[in-house]
């Protein structure tokens, strides 16, 4: 231990003290018989640290570890001293209590901070709110936001925004709504980030009608819905299989919007592919190209999946040709559409011809937007290949190897079937 101390003395002072205390903590875990002696040793080392910032750093480092007993002893030792802790030590102590479930102690320190001359920053308040959110003390969160608005008005907007986000992420929509109304009553405007987050949370946790009302409020505020909002609303419609409403929403947003990339068009194509409205799917794809948009991998795979399930081989091959012409590299989903289409029709002998223009020696990967699988599911080849990739991660699989393995599996299953 003395040799370790001599090495630590050459490092940064704060880091050395942290490492020294952590060494004692680790020593304690592995040698429980001498735990009382080591606790006293740690406390002794802690008391010899006079710099408050160093003590705050130590409390912060220990609060995140599975050492509640040692951390609590250090805290008690700090409180028993006659010298008053400074701001950094006090806030570190408060967050230690909050993150480890000592809410009454954290609340006492918070009241001391909020009604004194101690300074606060957004990071400290946000961490405290997060801690209360985790244990479901929502009334305390609301109280904190109101106290901030009275005592630290320079922080209140950022604290409101953080609180709205916290309530939204856990689906507490009523509390999110009340916090937003409170923020607006203080004269703060709802900007694009807050408005879009508002729609996203209603899309995830609210009903379709609640989500639509949230979107109407966004439009009435003359705020454009962004990509995250578009995706969230579209997924909500897909989840409830309201594909007509999805198409209506996408057209209302505006299919010509460039800042959303191909997202709007892909969801529109997916709404037709879901019900296998192939003529409409083809028509809207041509409209997309004529509007100056370049189909991406997800666009092509939406069409390929629909063609595969409908056994439209000619359309599938034309789509692959178009894909190759545009320089879009196929992924596991694309290969799966081709393999499944041929095997479902018992045309496995023609598979090599179908794949002749595809680079089957490439490493297998999936780059398609997962929303495709929510609507059309995963094909048999895709599912079995993913299971194989997951089982043997150390091997780099090529499409050729995956196809060969899948064909052997299909052949064996057919043999078993006919033997019975």
HELIX and SHEET records of a PDB file:
HELIX    1   1 UNK A    2  UNK A    8  1                                   7    
HELIX    2   2 UNK A   13  UNK A   30  1                                  18    
HELIX    3   3 UNK A   32  UNK A   34  5                                   3    
HELIX    4   4 UNK A   35  UNK A   47  1                                  13    
HELIX    5   5 UNK A   52  UNK A   63  1                                  12    
HELIX    6   6 UNK A   68  UNK A   79  1                                  12    
HELIX    7   7 UNK A   87  UNK A   99  1                                  13    
HELIX    8   8 UNK A  103  UNK A  114  1                                  12    
HELIX    9   9 UNK A  122  UNK A  134  1                                  13    
HELIX   10  10 UNK A  138  UNK A  151  1                                  14    
HELIX   11  11 UNK A  153  UNK A  155  5                                   3    
HELIX   12  12 UNK A  156  UNK A  169  1                                  14    
HELIX   13  13 UNK A  173  UNK A  185  1                                  13    
HELIX   14  14 UNK A  192  UNK A  205  1                                  14    
HELIX   15  15 UNK A  208  UNK A  220  1                                  13    
HELIX   16  16 UNK A  227  UNK A  239  1                                  13    
HELIX   17  17 UNK A  243  UNK A  253  1                                  11    
HELIX   18  18 UNK A  263  UNK A  274  1                                  12    
HELIX   19  19 UNK A  278  UNK A  290  1                                  13    
HELIX   20  20 UNK A  297  UNK A  309  1                                  13    
HELIX   21  21 UNK A  313  UNK A  325  1                                  13    
HELIX   22  22 UNK A  332  UNK A  344  1                                  13    
HELIX   23  23 UNK A  348  UNK A  350  5                                   3    
HELIX   24  24 UNK A  351  UNK A  354  1                                   4    
HELIX   25  25 UNK A  371  UNK A  376  1                                   6    
HELIX   26  26 UNK A  380  UNK A  391  1                                  12    
HELIX   27  27 UNK A  399  UNK A  419  1                                  21    
END                                                                             
